[in-house]
């Protein structure tokens, strides 16, 4: 669920904003890796992380919260080892990682999780080794949540029906959002291509305006000279037109597409959650947690679970008082359904983004459209001026075609 439903989605995203920047120097002797400077508004922190660090946090979150919606992490690609830090791939991954961390920070459970806090605040060396050592002993949420074992008494047939209906609705929503993302990406690509083509178009016209291969005899009446002047006058306008289309592509990508992709990442995370639950691995989840409990009870656990006195004291008492309930598969199954119900609510809260996307798209296209139309108006005036000049020249010269 969201960290708080008392504030608007915009306020929530703003208060938990994450900024990520690529560090320019790729490190590594054989295989290069990119490092990211991660800044958290919530913790007022600044740390350096690698993609493998993000990957570890994702894996640990899925392991600790198997029934929660972990947003979709951008996939690992071999290309990352070879491309430069200024490549389109590196930029795209940076934005995806920013969305991923922002969504984690807006989640009611994840925003308070010590693993997320550690990721955003730990400034020491060898983060990955220390992170795994600190949190590898944590059992999953069903074991550590003091109310989870009561889920069997709370679950109702109505809740199960709502979860099933919600899953179907989210499936439809996911398909629509994926299509909208494709369409917006096409729109960005067309604006980019228009900027490139118009720049080249202006450059070719400029080359004609600088050529003097037509002599007055070949161009009687000065028609060619008038054309050269008109072409020269349009050169800057075409450059401005190209820049405006490029700016339009940038604004569409930054102000419209990124918001929609955040919803897409959430929906794909929901899809992964559904896939985990459909595998019906409750027994396997129970086995993994029981193995960690045994390690803890034998005094062999490491990291935060034993270093934090409050955590250790709570888990000791919790296991002693509720062991029978904690090994009950029916209770675990009920808990997973309740979690699914909460995560479905999260998705529908974030659909407010669709209104923002439509509003931003309309504003960007309207404002940029006015600027683009104004430049075309200036070009039209130049061309019309050439037409009037040519009419005057034609009165002074006779074409062989007319004789």
FITORVEX-970032 format. One record per atom (N, C-alpha, C): residue in three letters; x, y, z. Coordinates in steps of 0.2 Angstrom, whole numbers, plus 5000, padded with zeros to 4 digits. Layout:
ALAXYZ
...
// end
This chain:
UNK500449945000
UNK500050005000
UNK500450065000
UNK500150124998
UNK500550184999
UNK500750205006
UNK501250245006
UNK501550265013
UNK500950295017
UNK500550335013
UNK500050375017
UNK499450395012
UNK498850385014
UNK498350395009
UNK498050465011
UNK498350505016
UNK498150565018
UNK498350625014
UNK498850605010
UNK499150655005
UNK498950634998
UNK499050684993
UNK498950664986
UNK499550624984
UNK499450594978
UNK499950554975
UNK500550604973
UNK500450664971
UNK500950714969
UNK501350724975
UNK501050744981
UNK501450754987
UNK501850694989
UNK501550634988
UNK501950574991
UNK502550564986
UNK502450574980
UNK503050564975
UNK503550624977
UNK503350684978
UNK503850734979
UNK504250724986
UNK503850704991
UNK504250694997
UNK504650634998
UNK504550594993
UNK505050534993
UNK505450524986
UNK505550584984
UNK505950584977
UNK506650564978
UNK506850534972
UNK507550504972
UNK507850534966
UNK508450554966
UNK508850574960
UNK509450534959
UNK509550514953
UNK510150464952
UNK510450494946
UNK511150504946
UNK511550524941
UNK512150474940
UNK512250474933
UNK512850424931
UNK513450454933
UNK513950424936
UNK514650444937
UNK514950434931
UNK515350484928
UNK515650474922
UNK516150424921
UNK516550404926
UNK517050354925
UNK516850284926
UNK516850244921
UNK516750164922
UNK517350134925
UNK517150084930
UNK517750054934
UNK517749984932
UNK518349954933
UNK518349884932
UNK518949864927
UNK519349814928
UNK519949804924
UNK519749774918
UNK519349714918
UNK519149684912
UNK518449704910
UNK517949684915
UNK517249704914
UNK517149764917
UNK516949814913
UNK516749884916
UNK516049884920
UNK516049924924
UNK515349934927
UNK515250014929
UNK514650024928
UNK514450094929
UNK514250104936
UNK514350164939
UNK514150184946
UNK513650244946
UNK513250234950
UNK512650284951
UNK512750324957
UNK512650394957
UNK512550434963
UNK511850444964
UNK511650414970
UNK510950414972
UNK510850454978
UNK510350504977
UNK510150554982
UNK509450544984
UNK509350544991
UNK508650534993
UNK508450594997
UNK507850624995
UNK507650674999
UNK507350655006
UNK507150595006
UNK506850575013
UNK507350575018
UNK507950545016
UNK508450535021
UNK509050585021
UNK508950635016
UNK509450685015
UNK510150655014
UNK510150595010
UNK510750555010
UNK511050555002
UNK511650545001
UNK511950534995
UNK512450474995
UNK512350424991
UNK512750364991
UNK512950344984
UNK513450304983
UNK513650274976
UNK513450204976
UNK513050184971
UNK512850114970
UNK512950094963
UNK513050024962
UNK513149994956
UNK512449954955
UNK512349934948
UNK511749894946
UNK511649834951
UNK512249804952
UNK512249734956
UNK511949754963
UNK512049814965
UNK511749824972
UNK511049834972
UNK510749864966
UNK510049874965
UNK509749804964
UNK510149754961
UNK509849694960
UNK509849654966
UNK510349654971
UNK510349624977
UNK509749644981
UNK509649714981
UNK509049734985
UNK508349714983
UNK508349704976
UNK507749684973
UNK507549604975
UNK508149564975
UNK508049494977
UNK507949484984
UNK508149524988
UNK508049524995
UNK507349544997
UNK507149594994
UNK506449614995
UNK505949564993
UNK506049534987
UNK505549484985
UNK505549424989
UNK506149404992
UNK506249354997
UNK505949365003
UNK505949425006
UNK505649445012
UNK504949465012
UNK504749485006
UNK504049505005
UNK503749464999
UNK503649404999
UNK503449364993
UNK502749374991
UNK502349414995
UNK501649424994
UNK501549504993
UNK502049534992
UNK502049614991
UNK502249624984
UNK501949684981
UNK502149714975
UNK502849744975
UNK503349714972
UNK503949744971
UNK504049764964
UNK504149834963
UNK504049864956
UNK504549824952
UNK504449834945
UNK504949794940
UNK505549834940
UNK506149794941
UNK506749824941
UNK507049814933
UNK507349864930
UNK507649854924
UNK508049794923
UNK508049754918
UNK508349694917
UNK509149704917
UNK509549654919
UNK510249654918
UNK510349644911
UNK510849674908
UNK511049664901
UNK511749674900
UNK512049624895
UNK512749624894
UNK512949684891
UNK512549724888
UNK512749784884
UNK513049834889
UNK512749834895
UNK512949874900
UNK513749874902
UNK514049824900
UNK514749814901
UNK515149854896
UNK514849864890
UNK515249894885
UNK515049964883
UNK514449984884
UNK514250044881
UNK514450104886
UNK514550164883
UNK514750214887
UNK514250244892
UNK514450284897
UNK513950314902
UNK513550364899
UNK513750394893
UNK513250434889
UNK512850404884
UNK512750344884
UNK512350304879
UNK511650314881
UNK511250294876
UNK510550294877
UNK510350244882
UNK510650184881
UNK510550124886
UNK510650154893
UNK511250184894
UNK511450204901
UNK510950254904
UNK510750304900
UNK510250354902
UNK509550324903
UNK509350274899
UNK508650234900
UNK508650194907
UNK509250164908
UNK509250124914
UNK509250174920
UNK509650224920
UNK509650274925
UNK508950294927
UNK508550314922
UNK507850334923
UNK507450284926
UNK507550214924
UNK507150164926
UNK507350144934
UNK507950154935
UNK508150144942
UNK507850194947
UNK507850254944
UNK507550314948
UNK506850294950
UNK506450274945
UNK505750264946
UNK505650204951
UNK506050154950
UNK506050094954
UNK506150114962
UNK506650154963
UNK506750174970
UNK506250224973
UNK505950264968
UNK505450304970
UNK504850274972
UNK504650224969
UNK504050174970
UNK504150144977
UNK504750114978
UNK504950084984
UNK504850134990
UNK505050194989
UNK505050244995
UNK504250264996
UNK503850254991
UNK503150274992
UNK502750214995
UNK503050154996
UNK502650094998
UNK502650095005
UNK502050085008
UNK501950085015
UNK502450045019
UNK502549985016
UNK502949935020
UNK503749945018
UNK503849945012
UNK504549955010
UNK504850015012
UNK504450075013
UNK504750135015
UNK505050135022
UNK504850085026
UNK505050085033
UNK505550025034
UNK505649985028
UNK506049925029
UNK506849945030
UNK507149915034
UNK507849925036
UNK508349915030
UNK508149865025
UNK508549855019
UNK508549915015
UNK507949945014
UNK507950005009
UNK508350065013
UNK508250075019
UNK508550125023
UNK509350115022
UNK509550055023
UNK510250035023
UNK510550055016
UNK510150035011
UNK510350045004
UNK510450125002
UNK510050165005
UNK510050235004
UNK510450275008
UNK510750245014
UNK511150285018
UNK511850255020
UNK511950195019
UNK512550165020
UNK513150195016
UNK513650225018
UNK514150255014
UNK514850225015
UNK514850165018
UNK515550125019
UNK515750095012
UNK516250055012
UNK516550015007
UNK516249955006
UNK516249915001
UNK516049845000
UNK515349845002
UNK514849884999
UNK514149885001
UNK513849815000
UNK513949784995
UNK513549724993
UNK513749664998
UNK514349655000
UNK514549605005
UNK514249615011
UNK514249675014
UNK513949695020
UNK513249695020
UNK512949715015
UNK512149715014
UNK511949635015
UNK512249595011
UNK512049525011
UNK512149495018
UNK512649515021
UNK512849485028
UNK512349515033
UNK512149575032
UNK511649605037
UNK510949575037
UNK510749555031
UNK510049545030
UNK509849475028
UNK510349425027
UNK510249365024
UNK509849315029
UNK509849335036
UNK509549295041
UNK508749305042
UNK508549365039
UNK507849385040
UNK507349335037
UNK506849305041
UNK506349265038
UNK505849315034
UNK505349285031
UNK504949325027
UNK504349365032
UNK504049405028
UNK503549455032
UNK503049415036
UNK502849355034
UNK502349315037
UNK502549295044
UNK503249285045
UNK503449265051
UNK503649325056
UNK503849375053
UNK504049435057
UNK503449485059
UNK502949485055
UNK502349525056
UNK501949505062
UNK501849545067
UNK501549525073
UNK500749505072
UNK500449525067
UNK499749515066
UNK499649465060
UNK500149445056
UNK500049405050
UNK499649345052
UNK499849305057
UNK499549245059
UNK498849245060
UNK498549305061
UNK497849315062
UNK497449315056
UNK497749315050
UNK497449325044
UNK496949275042
UNK496949215045
UNK496549165043
UNK495849185046
UNK495749215052
UNK495149235054
UNK494849305051
UNK495249335047
UNK495049395044
UNK494849395037
UNK495049335034
UNK494949325027
UNK494249305026
UNK493849335021
UNK493149315020
UNK493149305012
UNK492549275011
UNK492349255004
UNK492349314999
UNK492049375002
UNK492049434999
UNK492749464997
UNK493149455002
UNK493849485000
UNK494149444995
UNK494049374995
UNK494349334989
UNK494049354983
UNK493449364983
UNK493049384976
UNK493349454974
UNK493449494978
UNK493749564977
UNK494449554974
UNK494849514977
UNK495449504974
UNK495449474967
UNK495049424966
UNK494949394959
UNK494749454954
UNK494249494956
UNK494049544951
UNK494549594950
UNK494949614955
UNK495449664955
UNK495949644950
UNK496149574951
UNK496649554946
UNK496449554939
UNK495849544938
UNK495649544931
UNK495649614928
UNK495449664932
UNK495449734930
UNK496149754929
UNK496549744934
UNK497249764933
UNK497549734926
UNK497349674925
UNK497649644919
UNK497449684912
UNK496849704912
UNK496549744907
UNK496949814907
UNK497049844913
UNK497349904914
UNK498149904911
UNK498449844913
UNK499149834911
UNK499149834903
UNK498749804900
UNK498749794892
UNK498649864889
UNK498249904892
UNK498149974890
UNK498750014891
UNK499050014897
UNK499550054898
UNK500150034894
UNK500349974893
UNK500849954889
UNK500749984882
UNK500149984879
UNK500050004873
UNK500150084872
UNK499950114878
UNK500050194878
UNK500750204878
UNK501150174882
UNK501850184882
UNK502150174875
UNK501950124871
UNK502250114865
UNK502050174860
UNK501450194861
UNK501150254857
UNK501550314858
UNK501650334865
UNK502050394867
UNK502750384865
UNK503050324865
UNK503750314863
UNK503850334855
UNK503250314851
UNK503250324844
UNK503250404843
UNK502850434847
UNK502750504847
UNK503350544848
UNK503750524853
UNK504450554855
UNK504850534849
UNK504850474846
UNK505350464840
UNK505150504834
UNK504550514833
UNK504350564827
UNK504550634828
UNK504450654834
UNK504650724836
UNK505450734835
UNK505850684837
UNK506550684836
UNK506750674829
UNK506350634825
UNK506550634818
UNK506350694814
UNK505850724816
UNK505650794813
UNK506150844814
UNK506450844820
UNK506950894822
UNK507550884818
UNK507750814817
UNK508350794813
UNK508250814806
UNK507650794803
UNK507550804796
UNK507550884794
UNK507150924799
UNK507150994797
UNK507851024798
UNK508251004802
UNK508951034802
UNK509251014796
UNK509250954793
UNK509550944787
UNK509250984781
UNK508650984781
UNK508251024776
UNK508551094776
UNK508551124782
UNK508851194782
UNK509551204780
UNK509951154782
UNK510651154780
UNK510751144772
UNK510251104769
UNK510351104761
UNK510051164758
UNK509551194761
UNK509351264758
UNK509951314759
UNK510251314764
UNK510851354766
UNK511351344761
UNK511451284759
UNK512051274754
UNK511851304747
UNK511251304745
UNK511051334739
UNK511051414739
UNK510951434745
UNK510951514746
UNK511651534745
UNK512151494746
UNK512851514746
UNK513151494739
UNK512851464735
UNK513151444729
UNK513051504723
UNK513551514719
UNK513451574714
UNK513551544707
UNK513251484706
UNK513451454700
UNK512951474694
UNK512451514696
UNK511951544691
UNK512151614689
UNK512351624683
UNK512551694682
UNK511951734680
UNK512051804680
UNK511451844678
UNK511151824671
UNK511551804667
UNK511351784660
UNK510851714661
UNK511151674665
UNK510751614666
UNK510051624670
UNK510051674674
UNK509551694678
UNK509351764677
UNK509051774671
UNK508851844669
UNK508351874673
UNK508351934675
UNK507851974679
UNK508051964686
UNK508551934688
UNK508751924695
UNK508351884699
UNK508051834696
UNK507551784700
UNK507951744705
UNK508551714702
UNK508951674706
UNK509251714712
UNK509451774711
UNK509751814717
UNK509151824722
UNK508551834720
UNK507951844725
UNK507851774729
UNK507951724725
UNK507851654728
UNK508351644733
UNK508951664732
UNK509551654736
UNK509451694743
UNK509151754742
UNK509051794748
UNK508551764752
UNK507951734749
UNK507451704753
UNK507651644756
UNK508051604753
UNK508351544756
UNK508751554762
UNK509151604761
UNK509651624766
UNK509251654772
UNK508651684771
UNK508251714777
UNK507951654780
UNK507751604777
UNK507451544780
UNK507851504784
UNK508551504783
UNK509051464786
UNK508951454794
UNK508951514797
UNK508951524804
UNK508251494807
UNK507751514803
UNK507051484805
UNK507051414805
UNK507351374800
UNK507351304800
UNK507751274806
UNK508251314807
UNK508651284813
UNK508251294820
UNK507851354820
UNK507451354826
UNK506851304826
UNK506651294820
UNK506051244820
UNK506351174822
UNK506951154820
UNK507251094822
UNK507351094829
UNK507651144832
UNK507751144839
UNK507051134843
UNK506551164841
UNK505851164844
UNK505651094844
UNK505651054838
UNK505450994838
UNK505850944843
UNK506550954843
UNK506950924848
UNK506750934855
UNK506550994856
UNK506351014863
UNK505650984865
UNK505250974860
UNK504650944860
UNK504750864862
UNK505150834859
UNK505350764860
UNK505550754867
UNK506050804869
UNK506250804876
UNK505750814881
UNK505250854880
UNK504750874885
UNK504250814885
UNK504150784880
UNK503650724880
UNK503950664883
UNK504650654883
UNK504950604886
UNK504950614893
UNK505150674895
UNK505250694902
UNK504650704906
UNK504150744903
UNK503550764907
UNK502950714906
UNK502950674901
UNK502350634900
UNK502550564900
UNK503050534896
UNK503150464896
UNK503450444902
UNK503850474906
UNK504150454912
UNK503650434917
UNK503150474918
UNK502550464923
UNK502150404921
UNK502050394914
UNK501750334912
UNK502150274913
UNK502750274912
UNK503250224913
UNK503250204921
UNK503150244925
UNK503150234932
UNK502550184934
UNK501950204931
UNK501350164932
UNK501550094928
UNK501850094923
UNK501950034919
UNK502449984924
UNK502950014927
UNK503349974931
UNK502949944937
UNK502549984940
UNK502049954945
UNK501649904943
UNK501349914937
UNK500949854934
UNK501349794933
UNK501949804930
UNK502349744928
UNK502549704935
UNK502649744940
UNK502749714947
UNK502249674949
UNK501649704948
UNK500949674950
UNK500949604946
UNK501049604940
UNK501049544936
UNK501549494938
UNK502149514940
UNK502649464943
UNK502349434950
UNK502049484954
UNK501749454960
UNK501149404959
UNK500749414954
UNK500249364952
UNK500549304950
UNK501149304946
UNK501449244944
UNK501749204950
UNK502049244955
UNK502249204961
UNK501749174965
UNK501149204965
UNK500549174969
UNK500249114965
UNK500249124959
UNK499949064954
UNK500349004955
UNK501049014956
UNK501448954957
UNK501248914963
UNK500848944968
UNK500648914974
UNK501248874978
UNK501748924979
UNK502348894983
UNK502348914990
UNK501748904993
UNK501748925000
UNK502148875004
UNK502148815002
UNK502548765006
UNK503248775005
UNK503548794999
UNK504248814998
UNK504348875003
UNK503948925003
UNK504048985007
UNK504048975014
UNK503648925016
UNK503648905023
UNK504348865025
UNK504548825020
UNK505148795021
UNK505748835022
UNK505848885018
UNK506348935018
UNK506348975025
UNK505748995027
UNK505749035033
UNK505848985039
UNK505648925039
UNK505848885044
UNK506548865045
UNK506948865039
UNK507648855040
UNK507948915043
UNK507748975041
UNK508049035045
UNK507849035052
UNK507249015054
UNK507049015061
UNK507448965065
UNK507648915062
UNK508048865065
UNK508748895066
UNK509048925061
UNK509648955062
UNK509649005067
UNK509149045068
UNK509049095073
UNK509049065080
UNK508649015081
UNK508548985087
UNK509148945090
UNK509648925085
UNK510248895087
UNK510748945088
UNK510649015088
UNK511049065089
UNK511649075083
UNK511449055077
UNK511949055072
UNK511749115067
UNK511249145068
UNK511049205064
UNK511549265064
UNK511549305059
UNK512049355059
UNK511649425057
UNK512049475057
UNK511749535055
UNK511249575059
UNK510849615056
UNK510349655060
UNK509849615064
UNK509749555062
UNK509249515066
UNK509449505073
UNK510149495074
UNK510449485081
UNK510749545084
UNK510949585079
UNK511349645082
UNK510849705085
UNK510249695083
UNK509749745085
UNK509349715091
UNK509449735097
UNK509149705103
UNK508449695102
UNK508149755100
UNK507349755099
UNK507149695094
UNK507449695089
UNK507249645084
UNK507349575087
UNK507849565090
UNK508049495093
UNK507549475098
UNK507349525103
UNK506949515108
UNK506149505105
UNK505949545100
UNK505349535097
UNK505249465094
UNK505749445090
UNK505749375087
UNK505749315092
UNK506149325097
UNK506149275102
UNK505449265105
UNK505149315107
UNK504449305110
UNK503949285105
UNK503949315099
UNK503449305094
UNK503449225092
UNK504049195092
UNK504149125090
UNK503849085096
UNK504049105102
UNK503849065108
UNK503049065109
UNK502749125107
UNK502049135109
UNK501649105103
UNK501849105097
UNK501449095091
UNK501749045086
UNK502148995088
UNK502448955084
UNK501948905080
UNK501448885084
UNK500948845080
UNK500548875075
UNK500448945076
UNK500148975070
UNK500548995065
UNK501249005066
UNK501649025061
UNK501848965056
UNK501748905058
UNK501848855054
UNK501248825050
UNK500648865051
UNK500048845048
UNK500048875041
UNK499948825036
UNK499948845029
UNK499348885027
UNK498748865031
UNK498148895029
UNK498148975031
UNK498548985037
UNK498549055039
UNK499049095034
UNK499549065032
UNK500049095027
UNK499649105021
UNK499249065018
UNK498849075012
UNK498349135013
UNK498049135019
UNK497549195020
UNK497949255020
UNK498549255023
UNK498949315023
UNK499149345016
UNK499349295012
UNK499549315005
UNK498949345002
UNK498349315003
UNK497749345000
UNK497649415002
UNK497649435009
UNK497649495011
UNK498149545009
UNK498749525008
UNK499249565005
UNK499049584998
UNK498849534994
UNK498649544987
UNK498049594987
UNK497649594991
UNK497049644991
UNK497349714992
UNK497849724997
UNK498149784998
UNK498549814992
UNK498949764989
UNK499349784983
UNK498849804977
UNK498249774977
UNK497849794971
UNK497549864973
UNK497449884979
UNK497249954981
UNK497850004979
UNK498449984980
UNK499050024978
UNK499050034971
UNK498949984967
UNK498849994959
UNK498350054957
UNK497750044960
UNK497250084958
UNK497350154961
UNK497650164966
UNK497850234968
UNK498350264963
UNK498750224961
UNK499250254956
UNK499050264949
UNK498350244948
UNK498050264941
UNK497950334941
UNK497950374946
UNK497950444946
UNK498450474941
UNK498950434940
UNK499550464935
UNK499250464928
UNK498750434927
UNK498450434920
UNK498150504918
UNK497850534923
UNK497550604923
UNK498150654922
UNK498650644926
UNK499250684925
UNK499550684918
UNK499550614915
UNK499850604909
UNK499450644903
UNK498850634904
UNK498350664899
UNK498450744899
UNK498450764905
UNK498550844906
UNK499250864903
UNK499750834905
UNK500450854903
UNK500450844895
UNK500250794892
UNK500250784885
UNK499950844881
UNK499250854884
UNK498950914881
UNK499350974881
UNK499550994887
UNK499951054888
UNK500551064884
UNK500951004884
UNK501551004880
UNK501451014872
UNK500950974870
UNK500850984863
UNK500551054861
UNK500051074865
UNK499751144864
UNK500351194864
UNK500751194869
UNK501251254870
UNK501751244864
UNK502051184863
UNK502551174858
UNK502251194851
UNK501551174850
UNK501251184844
UNK501251254842
UNK501051294847
UNK501051364846
UNK501751394844
UNK502251374847
UNK502951394845
UNK503151374838
UNK502951314837
UNK503151284830
UNK502751314824
UNK502051334826
UNK501651364821
UNK501951434820
UNK502151474825
UNK502451534824
UNK503051534820
UNK503451484820
UNK504051484816
UNK503851474809
UNK503451424808
UNK503151414801
UNK502851474798
UNK502551514802
UNK502251584800
UNK502851624797
UNK503451624801
UNK503951664799
UNK504251644792
UNK504351574792
UNK504551544786
UNK504151564780
UNK503451564781
UNK502951574776
UNK503051644773
UNK503251694778
UNK503351764776
UNK503951774771
UNK504451734773
UNK505051734769
UNK504951714762
UNK504551654761
UNK504451624755
UNK503951664751
UNK503451694754
UNK502951744751
UNK503351804748
UNK503851824752
UNK504251884750
UNK504651864743
UNK504851804743
UNK505251784737
UNK504751784731
UNK504151764732
UNK503651754727
UNK503551824724
UNK503451874728
UNK503251944726
UNK503851974722
UNK504551954724
UNK505151984721
UNK505151944714
UNK504951884714
UNK505051844707
UNK504551874702
UNK503951894704
UNK503451924700
UNK503751984696
UNK504052024700
UNK504352084698
UNK504852064693
UNK505352014694
UNK505852004690
UNK505551974683
UNK505051934684
UNK504751904678
UNK504551954673
UNK504352014675
UNK504052064671
UNK504652094666
UNK505252084669
UNK505852114666
UNK506152064661
UNK506052004662
UNK506351954658
UNK505851904654
UNK506051874648
UNK505651834645
UNK505951764644
UNK505651714646
UNK505851644646
UNK505851614639
UNK506351574637
UNK506351544631
UNK505751504630
UNK505451474635
UNK504851434635
UNK504251474633
UNK504251544633
UNK503751584632
UNK503751604624
UNK504351594621
UNK504351624615
UNK504151574609
// end
